[in-house]
Amino acid sequence: FVIHKVVPKHEVVLVRNPRWWEQPPNLSRLVIKFASGPAQLARWLDKGVVDVALPAGFDQHFLESVTSKASLLSESQPSTTFLQVEFSTTSTLTAPLAMRNALAHAIDRRSVVDKLVGWADTMIVPAASHLYSQSQSGYPGHKPPPLQVSGQPGYTPGSAAKSRTSTPFPATADLAATAHLMSDMGYAKGPSGAWESVTGTTVALRLAVDDGDSWAKRAGAEIARQLGAAGFAITVVGASSAQAAGVALSSGAADMALLPMHSSPYPSQAIAWYTPLLGPAGQNGSEDWSGFDDPTVDTLLEKAAEELNPVDAAPLYTEVDAVLWKDMVALPLCAQPSVLAWSGRTAGVSANLIGPSLLWSAQSWSLRVPPTSPNAQS
């Protein structure tokens, strides 16, 4: 396909590429529409305005809408995007490793997963990697979950068993560990139950949240609530995008940031996430928002990126992940769920096994001819 017309923020029209040398796609024209949100997408599907829909984020109403109608089909899966809380390694408060561990132990990741995505995909569990999302082959103990085909006979939402993949860090909160670490650093609980320094100053932290990502925004509220209940004074700093939240962290406007990490089949992208090798954060593709700089990680990632055989590179990435857990530069939470929905009058539509992608199989899409149409054949 080639772009025929673009209406900014409204639609993109694609037509067959006349110079394409292989078998031409079934459809001569595709119109990609941009919805204001999952509610509008659900209405469009129901009314036949669109035939295929892939929301960036969705709620229970959308999932119920696309799974309850016999005229619609859908497939859900963990996406290649995962959420994580990144800690500044340069902030006065979070520079000490003990403080980062104290905060991490105060977060109940299993509760976050259950509240955030448990209703959408029962296969999603607390994250076990800083480099891969749960659906990727490099993920520890990876066992690709079967696609849940909704709207089909015998499908029961929520019937799938959770993966038993263990995580290198406790999935539930350990407030006793938090208290022990805080006490060792000289902090004590004040009369209000908040952590205070020896001078009586409350431990106040700023959490930047990507409000442009619906999953991150919902998780941010829960993380702030949990940390507040553990005795930390939390101020949520809203950001319009992951980039803006990252900049808030790297510039000193925040001590922590809750970010969606868009992983790819190439784990070498971790060079941008966890090293200063590309330059200052926000420049030349660098996303080292935490300011993390460990010579061991730098060397391992450079060596892994030079390996042409992914099998040989895999142990190097495992070593990198182990260092990241030890240094608690970030606390991975969970994969974001994804759902692809389409109308029963379409054929050739399926979810991409390596991650959500609307048009990955568009060349095989087709429209079924209604039986009453004069074009229908026996």
One Martini backbone bead per residue (centre of mass of N, CA, C, O) as a GRO file, in nm:
protein
  378
    1PHE     BB    1   0.101   0.033   0.013
    2VAL     BB    2  -0.011   0.376  -0.021
    3ILE     BB    3  -0.035   0.704   0.022
    4HIS     BB    4  -0.314   0.915  -0.060
    5LYS     BB    5  -0.429   1.035   0.228
    6VAL     BB    6  -0.428   1.316   0.473
    7VAL     BB    7  -0.602   1.369   0.787
    8PRO     BB    8  -0.538   1.525   1.047
    9LYS     BB    9  -0.655   1.341   1.323
   10HIS     BB   10  -0.845   1.133   1.135
   11GLU     BB   11  -0.701   1.021   0.848
   12VAL     BB   12  -0.583   0.739   0.641
   13VAL     BB   13  -0.517   0.671   0.297
   14LEU     BB   14  -0.494   0.358   0.130
   15VAL     BB   15  -0.330   0.213  -0.156
   16ARG     BB   16  -0.230   0.047  -0.398
   17ASN     BB   17   0.077  -0.051  -0.517
   18PRO     BB   18   0.178  -0.042  -0.849
   19ARG     BB   19   0.494  -0.146  -0.771
   20TRP     BB   20   0.418  -0.406  -0.668
   21TRP     BB   21   0.564  -0.741  -0.727
   22GLU     BB   22   0.359  -0.898  -0.590
   23GLN     BB   23   0.094  -0.995  -0.455
   24PRO     BB   24  -0.183  -0.846  -0.431
   25PRO     BB   25  -0.397  -0.720  -0.241
   26ASN     BB   26  -0.728  -0.760  -0.174
   27LEU     BB   27  -0.733  -0.466  -0.117
   28SER     BB   28  -0.761  -0.134  -0.257
   29ARG     BB   29  -0.854  -0.007   0.034
   30LEU     BB   30  -0.756   0.201   0.321
   31VAL     BB   31  -0.901   0.324   0.631
   32ILE     BB   32  -0.759   0.522   0.885
   33LYS     BB   33  -0.888   0.574   1.204
   34PHE     BB   34  -0.922   0.821   1.468
   35ALA     BB   35  -0.990   0.791   1.792
   36SER     BB   36  -1.068   0.921   2.112
   37GLY     BB   37  -1.138   0.617   2.204
   38PRO     BB   38  -1.273   0.318   2.307
   39ALA     BB   39  -1.571   0.404   2.288
   40GLN     BB   40  -1.566   0.483   1.988
   41LEU     BB   41  -1.466   0.214   1.880
   42ALA     BB   42  -1.709   0.047   1.974
   43ARG     BB   43  -1.919   0.202   1.806
   44TRP     BB   44  -1.792   0.157   1.528
   45LEU     BB   45  -1.812  -0.150   1.530
   46ASP     BB   46  -2.121  -0.174   1.580
   47LYS     BB   47  -2.189   0.024   1.311
   48GLY     BB   48  -1.960  -0.022   1.077
   49VAL     BB   49  -1.731   0.198   1.045
   50VAL     BB   50  -1.549  -0.039   1.136
   51ASP     BB   51  -1.357  -0.358   1.115
   52VAL     BB   52  -1.092  -0.263   1.274
   53ALA     BB   53  -0.938  -0.274   1.614
   54LEU     BB   54  -0.671  -0.081   1.805
   55PRO     BB   55  -0.619  -0.003   2.114
   56ALA     BB   56  -0.403   0.160   2.328
   57GLY     BB   57  -0.649   0.160   2.528
   58PHE     BB   58  -0.860   0.002   2.783
   59ASP     BB   59  -1.170  -0.113   2.906
   60GLN     BB   60  -1.428  -0.299   3.018
   61HIS     BB   61  -1.634  -0.197   2.814
   62PHE     BB   62  -1.482  -0.274   2.560
   63LEU     BB   63  -1.446  -0.575   2.614
   64GLU     BB   64  -1.749  -0.639   2.645
   65SER     BB   65  -1.836  -0.536   2.365
   66VAL     BB   66  -1.647  -0.737   2.183
   67THR     BB   67  -1.745  -1.018   2.344
   68SER     BB   68  -2.084  -0.996   2.327
   69LYS     BB   69  -2.074  -1.007   2.012
   70ALA     BB   70  -2.136  -1.211   1.737
   71SER     BB   71  -2.016  -0.995   1.515
   72LEU     BB   72  -1.752  -1.028   1.694
   73LEU     BB   73  -1.396  -1.034   1.716
   74SER     BB   74  -1.111  -1.146   1.934
   75GLU     BB   75  -0.770  -1.066   2.056
   76SER     BB   76  -0.564  -1.141   2.335
   77GLN     BB   77  -0.256  -0.986   2.476
   78PRO     BB   78   0.045  -0.933   2.559
   79SER     BB   79   0.247  -0.684   2.521
   80THR     BB   80   0.557  -0.501   2.436
   81THR     BB   81   0.454  -0.335   2.680
   82PHE     BB   82   0.594  -0.199   2.982
   83LEU     BB   83   0.588  -0.127   3.320
   84GLN     BB   84   0.783   0.127   3.511
   85VAL     BB   85   0.982   0.221   3.787
   86GLU     BB   86   1.189   0.496   3.800
   87PHE     BB   87   1.502   0.588   3.943
   88SER     BB   88   1.689   0.826   4.062
   89THR     BB   89   2.058   0.851   4.079
   90THR     BB   90   2.069   1.188   4.154
   91SER     BB   91   1.891   1.215   4.373
   92THR     BB   92   1.906   1.273   4.702
   93LEU     BB   93   1.697   1.048   4.786
   94THR     BB   94   1.754   0.807   4.543
   95ALA     BB   95   2.063   0.746   4.530
   96PRO     BB   96   2.031   0.548   4.741
   97LEU     BB   97   1.984   0.215   4.739
   98ALA     BB   98   1.813   0.183   4.997
   99MET     BB   99   1.580   0.366   4.901
  100ARG     BB  100   1.500   0.207   4.649
  101ASN     BB  101   1.436  -0.052   4.808
  102ALA     BB  102   1.224   0.065   4.998
  103LEU     BB  103   1.025   0.143   4.775
  104ALA     BB  104   0.997  -0.134   4.637
  105HIS     BB  105   0.887  -0.282   4.900
  106ALA     BB  106   0.617  -0.088   4.902
  107ILE     BB  107   0.539  -0.248   4.641
  108ASP     BB  108   0.247  -0.412   4.511
  109ARG     BB  109   0.247  -0.581   4.219
  110ARG     BB  110   0.010  -0.777   4.236
  111SER     BB  111  -0.204  -0.564   4.293
  112VAL     BB  112  -0.158  -0.401   4.040
  113VAL     BB  113  -0.228  -0.622   3.839
  114ASP     BB  114  -0.515  -0.689   3.937
  115LYS     BB  115  -0.630  -0.393   3.906
  116LEU     BB  116  -0.528  -0.317   3.614
  117VAL     BB  117  -0.533  -0.629   3.434
  118GLY     BB  118  -0.700  -0.878   3.539
  119TRP     BB  119  -0.967  -0.828   3.361
  120ALA     BB  120  -0.809  -0.860   3.072
  121ASP     BB  121  -0.545  -1.058   3.167
  122THR     BB  122  -0.457  -1.355   3.332
  123MET     BB  123  -0.146  -1.386   3.223
  124ILE     BB  124  -0.059  -1.149   3.382
  125VAL     BB  125   0.245  -1.064   3.554
  126PRO     BB  126   0.490  -0.989   3.731
  127ALA     BB  127   0.779  -0.871   3.645
  128ALA     BB  128   1.120  -1.019   3.527
  129SER     BB  129   1.209  -0.757   3.344
  130HIS     BB  130   1.403  -0.481   3.187
  131LEU     BB  131   1.390  -0.581   2.861
  132TYR     BB  132   1.121  -0.753   2.866
  133SER     BB  133   0.835  -0.875   2.774
  134GLN     BB  134   0.627  -1.141   2.840
  135SER     BB  135   0.590  -1.212   2.512
  136GLN     BB  136   0.893  -1.262   2.490
  137SER     BB  137   1.159  -1.477   2.427
  138GLY     BB  138   1.367  -1.337   2.649
  139TYR     BB  139   1.197  -1.408   2.871
  140PRO     BB  140   1.183  -1.545   3.161
  141GLY     BB  141   1.041  -1.843   3.115
  142HIS     BB  142   0.923  -1.856   2.836
  143LYS     BB  143   0.559  -1.886   2.757
  144PRO     BB  144   0.351  -1.867   2.522
  145PRO     BB  145   0.052  -1.751   2.522
  146PRO     BB  146  -0.250  -1.809   2.435
  147LEU     BB  147  -0.476  -1.701   2.240
  148GLN     BB  148  -0.769  -1.518   2.307
  149VAL     BB  149  -1.068  -1.615   2.161
  150SER     BB  150  -1.323  -1.423   2.120
  151GLY     BB  151  -1.654  -1.525   2.043
  152GLN     BB  152  -1.616  -1.822   2.094
  153PRO     BB  153  -1.675  -2.129   2.150
  154GLY     BB  154  -1.590  -2.172   2.499
  155TYR     BB  155  -1.534  -1.890   2.591
  156THR     BB  156  -1.374  -1.771   2.905
  157PRO     BB  157  -1.329  -1.519   3.085
  158GLY     BB  158  -1.063  -1.582   3.311
  159SER     BB  159  -0.965  -1.901   3.270
  160ALA     BB  160  -0.679  -1.856   3.274
  161ALA     BB  161  -0.371  -1.933   3.377
  162LYS     BB  162  -0.113  -1.841   3.550
  163SER     BB  163   0.196  -1.775   3.548
  164ARG     BB  164   0.500  -1.912   3.727
  165THR     BB  165   0.689  -1.691   3.696
  166SER     BB  166   0.948  -1.574   3.854
  167THR     BB  167   1.093  -1.317   4.047
  168PRO     BB  168   1.380  -1.133   4.158
  169PHE     BB  169   1.138  -0.987   4.304
  170PRO     BB  170   0.904  -0.925   4.499
  171ALA     BB  171   0.553  -0.909   4.434
  172THR     BB  172   0.526  -0.815   4.720
  173ALA     BB  173   0.507  -0.651   4.994
  174ASP     BB  174   0.775  -0.526   5.241
  175LEU     BB  175   0.753  -0.335   5.517
  176ALA     BB  176   0.983  -0.443   5.691
  177ALA     BB  177   1.209  -0.379   5.489
  178THR     BB  178   1.155  -0.081   5.473
  179ALA     BB  179   1.199  -0.017   5.774
  180HIS     BB  180   1.489  -0.119   5.794
  181LEU     BB  181   1.616   0.068   5.580
  182MET     BB  182   1.526   0.339   5.702
  183SER     BB  183   1.663   0.307   5.977
  184ASP     BB  184   1.956   0.273   5.869
  185MET     BB  185   1.933   0.582   5.745
  186GLY     BB  186   1.776   0.753   5.992
  187TYR     BB  187   1.480   0.695   5.990
  188ALA     BB  188   1.146   0.796   6.109
  189LYS     BB  189   0.846   0.781   6.253
  190GLY     BB  190   0.603   0.990   6.291
  191PRO     BB  191   0.303   1.086   6.428
  192SER     BB  192   0.164   1.045   6.125
  193GLY     BB  193   0.347   0.802   5.980
  194ALA     BB  194   0.584   0.949   5.863
  195TRP     BB  195   0.874   0.987   5.718
  196GLU     BB  196   1.177   1.098   5.893
  197SER     BB  197   1.421   1.283   5.973
  198VAL     BB  198   1.627   1.397   6.225
  199THR     BB  199   1.492   1.698   6.162
  200GLY     BB  200   1.175   1.637   6.068
  201THR     BB  201   1.174   1.564   5.769
  202THR     BB  202   0.984   1.479   5.521
  203VAL     BB  203   0.947   1.222   5.294
  204ALA     BB  204   0.950   1.370   4.973
  205LEU     BB  205   0.805   1.268   4.662
  206ARG     BB  206   0.833   1.256   4.298
  207LEU     BB  207   0.587   1.143   4.054
  208ALA     BB  208   0.613   1.065   3.729
  209VAL     BB  209   0.343   1.062   3.479
  210ASP     BB  210   0.205   0.912   3.196
  211ASP     BB  211  -0.097   1.045   3.082
  212GLY     BB  212  -0.094   0.929   2.776
  213ASP     BB  213  -0.111   0.656   2.940
  214SER     BB  214  -0.360   0.476   3.076
  215TRP     BB  215  -0.200   0.265   3.238
  216ALA     BB  216  -0.005   0.460   3.382
  217LYS     BB  217  -0.216   0.637   3.520
  218ARG     BB  218  -0.345   0.412   3.692
  219ALA     BB  219  -0.082   0.310   3.828
  220GLY     BB  220   0.005   0.577   3.961
  221ALA     BB  221  -0.223   0.592   4.170
  222GLU     BB  222  -0.148   0.323   4.315
  223ILE     BB  223   0.145   0.384   4.388
  224ALA     BB  224   0.088   0.638   4.555
  225ARG     BB  225  -0.091   0.495   4.763
  226GLN     BB  226   0.115   0.287   4.870
  227LEU     BB  227   0.339   0.487   4.956
  228GLY     BB  228   0.160   0.648   5.147
  229ALA     BB  229   0.091   0.402   5.337
  230ALA     BB  230   0.419   0.368   5.399
  231GLY     BB  231   0.510   0.697   5.461
  232PHE     BB  232   0.508   0.856   5.191
  233ALA     BB  233   0.541   1.158   5.031
  234ILE     BB  234   0.331   1.212   4.742
  235THR     BB  235   0.390   1.359   4.420
  236VAL     BB  236   0.215   1.407   4.129
  237VAL     BB  237   0.356   1.429   3.796
  238GLY     BB  238   0.230   1.534   3.517
  239ALA     BB  239   0.247   1.392   3.180
  240SER     BB  240   0.205   1.383   2.826
  241SER     BB  241   0.456   1.180   2.823
  242ALA     BB  242   0.724   0.980   2.837
  243GLN     BB  243   0.926   1.199   2.773
  244ALA     BB  244   0.829   1.403   2.989
  245ALA     BB  245   0.874   1.215   3.231
  246GLY     BB  246   1.176   1.171   3.179
  247VAL     BB  247   1.264   1.467   3.197
  248ALA     BB  248   1.175   1.508   3.489
  249LEU     BB  249   1.382   1.305   3.599
  250SER     BB  250   1.655   1.416   3.466
  251SER     BB  251   1.609   1.728   3.575
  252GLY     BB  252   1.479   1.709   3.889
  253ALA     BB  253   1.144   1.710   3.895
  254ALA     BB  254   1.202   1.406   3.981
  255ASP     BB  255   1.245   1.080   4.149
  256MET     BB  256   1.017   0.944   3.976
  257ALA     BB  257   0.895   0.712   3.710
  258LEU     BB  258   0.610   0.623   3.512
  259LEU     BB  259   0.668   0.390   3.243
  260PRO     BB  260   0.651   0.305   2.913
  261MET     BB  261   0.800   0.016   2.760
  262HIS     BB  262   0.911  -0.020   2.423
  263SER     BB  263   0.966  -0.306   2.304
  264SER     BB  264   1.174  -0.524   2.111
  265PRO     BB  265   1.351  -0.767   1.929
  266TYR     BB  266   1.588  -0.557   2.033
  267PRO     BB  267   1.776  -0.545   2.328
  268SER     BB  268   1.982  -0.314   2.248
  269GLN     BB  269   1.796  -0.073   2.346
  270ALA     BB  270   1.919  -0.063   2.639
  271ILE     BB  271   2.132   0.150   2.581
  272ALA     BB  272   1.922   0.385   2.604
  273TRP     BB  273   1.810   0.318   2.900
  274TYR     BB  274   2.110   0.225   3.078
  275THR     BB  275   2.294   0.441   2.922
  276PRO     BB  276   2.535   0.708   2.812
  277LEU     BB  277   2.630   0.635   2.508
  278LEU     BB  278   2.426   0.852   2.351
  279GLY     BB  279   2.399   1.048   2.586
  280PRO     BB  280   2.194   1.260   2.684
  281ALA     BB  281   1.896   1.276   2.791
  282GLY     BB  282   1.698   1.333   2.492
  283GLN     BB  283   1.950   1.255   2.309
  284ASN     BB  284   2.008   1.053   2.043
  285GLY     BB  285   1.792   0.843   2.191
  286SER     BB  286   1.817   0.890   2.484
  287GLU     BB  287   1.668   0.705   2.796
  288ASP     BB  288   1.846   0.786   3.065
  289TRP     BB  289   1.660   0.910   3.308
  290SER     BB  290   1.815   0.808   3.580
  291GLY     BB  291   2.143   0.821   3.537
  292PHE     BB  292   2.260   0.557   3.470
  293ASP     BB  293   2.609   0.425   3.550
  294ASP     BB  294   2.757   0.117   3.441
  295PRO     BB  295   3.032  -0.036   3.321
  296THR     BB  296   2.922  -0.324   3.303
  297VAL     BB  297   2.671  -0.262   3.134
  298ASP     BB  298   2.808  -0.125   2.901
  299THR     BB  299   2.984  -0.366   2.812
  300LEU     BB  300   2.763  -0.583   2.777
  301LEU     BB  301   2.587  -0.428   2.566
  302GLU     BB  302   2.804  -0.394   2.352
  303LYS     BB  303   2.862  -0.695   2.314
  304ALA     BB  304   2.571  -0.789   2.247
  305ALA     BB  305   2.533  -0.600   1.994
  306GLU     BB  306   2.775  -0.757   1.832
  307GLU     BB  307   2.605  -1.003   1.824
  308LEU     BB  308   2.471  -1.210   1.572
  309ASN     BB  309   2.396  -1.422   1.786
  310PRO     BB  310   2.133  -1.448   2.003
  311VAL     BB  311   2.236  -1.686   2.176
  312ASP     BB  312   2.505  -1.542   2.266
  313ALA     BB  313   2.358  -1.280   2.386
  314ALA     BB  314   2.164  -1.373   2.614
  315PRO     BB  315   2.362  -1.394   2.866
  316LEU     BB  316   2.426  -1.090   2.869
  317TYR     BB  317   2.138  -0.989   2.929
  318THR     BB  318   2.114  -1.143   3.196
  319GLU     BB  319   2.340  -0.987   3.338
  320VAL     BB  320   2.216  -0.710   3.315
  321ASP     BB  321   1.956  -0.767   3.473
  322ALA     BB  322   2.095  -0.839   3.740
  323VAL     BB  323   2.214  -0.555   3.789
  324LEU     BB  324   1.945  -0.397   3.784
  325TRP     BB  325   1.831  -0.537   4.033
  326LYS     BB  326   2.062  -0.473   4.233
  327ASP     BB  327   2.037  -0.146   4.171
  328MET     BB  328   1.745  -0.046   4.141
  329VAL     BB  329   1.668   0.144   3.885
  330ALA     BB  330   1.409  -0.045   3.851
  331LEU     BB  331   1.046  -0.137   3.860
  332PRO     BB  332   0.889  -0.376   3.723
  333LEU     BB  333   0.552  -0.461   3.666
  334CYS     BB  334   0.400  -0.490   3.362
  335ALA     BB  335   0.218  -0.580   3.112
  336GLN     BB  336   0.036  -0.476   2.855
  337PRO     BB  337  -0.259  -0.500   2.723
  338SER     BB  338  -0.419  -0.650   2.427
  339VAL     BB  339  -0.670  -0.572   2.161
  340LEU     BB  340  -0.822  -0.731   1.883
  341ALA     BB  341  -1.083  -0.616   1.663
  342TRP     BB  342  -1.353  -0.767   1.456
  343SER     BB  343  -1.550  -0.833   1.203
  344GLY     BB  344  -1.734  -1.094   1.049
  345ARG     BB  345  -1.683  -0.968   0.743
  346THR     BB  346  -1.397  -1.050   0.790
  347ALA     BB  347  -1.071  -1.158   0.661
  348GLY     BB  348  -0.737  -1.228   0.778
  349VAL     BB  349  -0.750  -1.164   1.080
  350SER     BB  350  -0.474  -1.106   1.317
  351ALA     BB  351  -0.259  -1.137   1.560
  352ASN     BB  352   0.051  -1.040   1.661
  353LEU     BB  353   0.288  -1.239   1.817
  354ILE     BB  354   0.514  -0.985   1.862
  355GLY     BB  355   0.281  -0.767   1.861
  356PRO     BB  356   0.108  -0.495   1.835
  357SER     BB  357  -0.057  -0.464   1.503
  358LEU     BB  358  -0.268  -0.352   1.272
  359LEU     BB  359  -0.104  -0.399   0.962
  360TRP     BB  360   0.067  -0.670   0.939
  361SER     BB  361  -0.190  -0.834   0.759
  362ALA     BB  362  -0.334  -0.657   0.530
  363GLN     BB  363  -0.279  -0.831   0.266
  364SER     BB  364  -0.509  -1.059   0.379
  365TRP     BB  365  -0.741  -0.894   0.368
  366SER     BB  366  -1.109  -0.925   0.370
  367LEU     BB  367  -1.439  -0.933   0.228
  368ARG     BB  368  -1.739  -1.057   0.279
  369VAL     BB  369  -1.991  -1.181   0.093
  370PRO     BB  370  -2.303  -1.161   0.094
  371PRO     BB  371  -2.545  -1.398   0.023
  372THR     BB  372  -2.737  -1.168  -0.123
  373SER     BB  373  -2.534  -1.118  -0.324
  374PRO     BB  374  -2.462  -1.122  -0.666
  375ASN     BB  375  -2.147  -1.204  -0.596
  376ALA     BB  376  -2.221  -1.461  -0.495
  377GLN     BB  377  -2.090  -1.790  -0.452
  378SER     BB  378  -2.095  -2.146  -0.441
   0.00000   0.00000   0.00000
